[in-house]
Amino acid sequence: MKKAIILFLLLSFGFSQSIISIQDNEIEINNNEAVVEVLGMVCSMCAFGIGEGFSKTDFIDKSKFIDGVSVDIDAQYVQIGLLESSNFNAEKIVQVIEDAGYDVNQLFILQNEKLSNFNFDKLGILQQIAFNPSSKTEN
């Protein structure tokens, strides 16, 4: 019984957080978060512009990170806290990044303990990619 409880706790933990890989960087993503690989960010003003864009949305959990957004310029990604009951989709997140003047390479969303990966197909259409949502996702 004790082993079953430990196994259950370990499995539960695995679904509420995952490790993803963007440009050889392992990033921990927790439930109700998104990680976006953003191409073209080179300075702190880039980070400020993206943060400002997300501050105007209604799906950001401002209690996470700094006002709901964390930007890593060196690793070229943005991590976003998402409100659990928010009405958003992957296209809305991509639109904020594109409106700030940057390109999205890929997007990961962990919500309701389900990890989703989005990427652009050859026609430039955002598509959800099937992958094994175990503890690690490769780029």
Residue, then its C-alpha position, 0 to 999 in steps of 0.5 A: m500500500k505504501k508503494a502504491i501511494i508513493l507511485f501515485l504521488l510521483l505520477s501526479f507530480g509528473f502531470s503537474q509539471s514537465i521539463i521541455s527543451i528549447q535551444d538545448n535549454e531545459i525549462e521547467i513548466n508548471n500547470n497553467e503555464a505556457v513557454v514560447e520560443v521567440l525568435g529575434m529577442v536581443c535586448s531588455m526592450c524586447a522583453f519589456g515590449i512582450g511583457e507590455g503586450f501580455s499585460k493587456t490580455d485577460f488570460i495572464d496570471k499576474s501572481k506568477f513571475i513578474d506580472g505574469v511573464s518571465v523573459d529569457i533573452d539569452a535562451q530566446y523564450v518567454q514563460i507565461g502564467l495562465l489563469e486557470s479559468s481563462n478563455f485563451n487559445a494558442e493563437k492568442i498567445v502567438q498574436v501577442i508575440e507577433d504584435a510585439g514584432y517577433d516570431v514564434n518558433q514553438l509553443f508549449i502549454l501545460q494546462n489542466e495537467k495536459l502538456s500541448n506542443f504547437n508548431f508552425d507547419k510548412l504553410g505557416i499555420l499553427q498546429q498542435i504536435a503529437f508527442n509523448p507528454s512524459s517528463k521531458t520533451e525534445n525540440 
